[in-house]
Amino acid sequence: MATYATTADYIEQNITPGLGDVELTSEQAQEVAHRMTEWNEDGQLVEREGMDFWDVVADVRGDN
């Protein structure tokens, strides 16, 4: 499982390159990152299990 030092690292490594033609504001990207990640018991930022990236993006954008 990938770990991230900060939310910004998660955005840079996953959200920005993964969006393709979909546009998010910086606030929306922060919200997606917040919903998609959590701090584990070892103090590492990791992706939450069972979360669907595109469902979260659609929800944050108000597409649902």
Buried (B, 14 or more C-beta within 10 A) or exposed (E): EEBBEEBEBBBBEBBEEEBEEEEBEEEBBBBBBEBBBEEEEEEBBBBEEEEEBEEBBEBBBEEE
